[in-house]
């Protein structure tokens, strides 16, 4: 692992990079789903200040937004710059989230994606996530997943 592969908690200096990577990762979905994906509408500065954002790369090429709950960790967003696809960034970020959840003593990770984000719906099951529900949340048609972590 090189220094640029390190995954670290984002700092206030990273907010613009978090915004840029999120924008680059989610912008291609806008025409398909007909609205801005939730991560594009997030308050990135507040998420960073709350310690929920972890980034990788120098410059930043990928990030996760995680929210710990009493019994699980919500993986709120995974974003990888399109020019970094195919380099294992997403896989490393998911492995990081597993380690993060285990470190907190949580036995499950939960996430959701828009039903029309087909790439994500193929990606998550490859890494052990099982679909548990599909429902409309306001204007979003969401598919919910979970991953139970053994040994926690």
C-alpha positions in Angstrom: 0.0 0.0 0.0 1.3 3.4 -0.9 0.7 6.6 0.9 -1.8 7.6 -1.7 -3.7 4.4 -1.0 -4.2 5.3 2.7 -7.8 5.9 3.8 -8.0 8.7 6.3 -10.7 10.8 8.0 -11.4 13.9 5.9 -10.4 17.3 7.3 -11.9 20.7 6.5 -9.2 21.2 3.9 -10.8 18.2 2.0 -14.3 19.6 1.7 -13.9 20.9 -1.8 -12.4 17.6 -2.9 -15.2 15.7 -1.3 -17.7 17.8 -3.2 -15.8 17.4 -6.4 -15.4 13.6 -6.2 -19.1 13.2 -5.2 -20.1 15.4 -8.1 -18.0 13.5 -10.6 -19.2 10.1 -9.3 -22.9 10.8 -9.2 -23.4 13.4 -12.0 -23.7 10.6 -14.7 -26.8 9.2 -12.9 -28.8 12.5 -13.1 -30.2 12.0 -16.6 -31.0 8.3 -15.8 -32.9 8.9 -12.6 -34.2 12.4 -13.4 -33.0 14.1 -10.2 -30.0 14.8 -8.1 -28.8 11.7 -6.2 -28.9 12.3 -2.4 -25.1 12.5 -2.0 -25.0 15.4 -4.4 -27.3 17.3 -2.1 -25.4 16.5 1.1 -23.9 19.1 3.3 -20.3 18.0 2.8 -18.8 20.4 5.3 -21.2 19.2 8.0 -20.4 15.6 7.2 -16.7 16.2 7.3 -17.0 18.2 10.6 -19.0 15.3 12.1 -16.2 12.9 11.3 -18.3 10.8 8.9 -16.2 11.2 5.7 -13.1 9.1 4.9 -11.0 9.8 1.8 -8.3 8.1 -0.2 -5.8 9.3 -2.7 -3.7 12.4 -3.2 -5.4 14.1 -4.8 -8.6 12.5 -3.4 -10.0 9.9 -5.8 -12.5 8.2 -3.6 -14.5 8.5 -0.3 -17.1 7.0 1.9 -19.6 8.6 4.2 -20.4 6.5 7.2 -22.9 7.0 10.0 -22.6 4.8 13.1 -25.8 3.7 14.8 -26.2 1.6 17.9 -26.6 -1.7 16.1 -25.1 -1.0 12.6 -23.1 1.3 10.4 -24.9 3.1 7.6 -22.8 3.4 4.5 -24.4 6.6 3.3 -22.2 7.2 0.2 -19.4 5.6 -1.8 -17.9 7.9 -4.4 -15.0 7.2 -6.8 -13.9 9.5 -9.5 -14.7 8.0 -12.9 -11.1 8.2 -14.0 -10.1 6.0 -11.0 -12.6 3.2 -11.9 -11.1 -0.3 -12.3 -8.2 0.4 -9.9 -9.8 -1.3 -6.8 -10.6 2.0 -5.0 -14.3 1.0 -4.4 -13.2 -2.4 -3.1 -10.7 -0.9 -0.7 -13.3 1.6 0.5 -15.8 -1.2 1.2 -13.1 -3.2 3.1 -12.3 -0.1 5.1 -16.0 0.3 6.1 -16.0 -3.3 7.3 -13.0 -2.7 9.4 -14.5 0.6 10.7 -17.7 -1.2 11.7 -15.9 -4.0 13.4 -13.8 -1.5 15.3 -17.0 0.0 16.6 -18.3 -3.5 17.6 -21.1 -3.3 15.0 -22.2 -6.5 13.4 -23.9 -5.1 10.3 -23.4 -2.6 7.5 -26.5 -1.1 5.8 -26.7 0.9 2.6 -29.1 1.9 -0.1 -28.9 2.9 -3.7 -31.3 4.2 -6.3 -33.0 1.3 -8.2 -31.8 2.8 -11.5 -28.1 2.8 -10.4 -27.7 -0.7 -12.0 -23.9 -0.7 -11.6 -24.3 -0.4 -7.9 -26.9 -3.1 -7.7 -24.4 -5.5 -9.4 -21.4 -4.2 -7.4 -22.6 -4.6 -3.8 -23.7 -8.3 -3.9 -20.2 -9.1 -5.2 -18.9 -8.0 -1.8 -21.4 -9.8 0.3 -24.3 -7.4 0.5 -27.8 -8.9 0.3 -30.8 -7.0 -0.9 -33.4 -6.7 1.9 -36.0 -4.3 0.6 -37.0 -2.0 -2.2 -39.2 1.0 -1.5 -40.0 4.6 -2.6 -38.6 7.2 -0.2 -40.2 10.4 -1.5 -38.9 10.9 -5.0 -36.3 8.1 -4.7 -36.9 4.5 -5.7 -34.4 2.9 -3.3 -33.0 -0.6 -3.0 -31.7 -1.5 0.5 -28.8 -3.8 1.3 -27.1 -5.2 4.4 -24.0 -7.1 5.1 -23.7 -9.0 8.3 -20.2 -9.2 9.7 -19.1 -12.5 11.2 -17.2 -12.5 14.4 -18.4 -9.2 15.9 
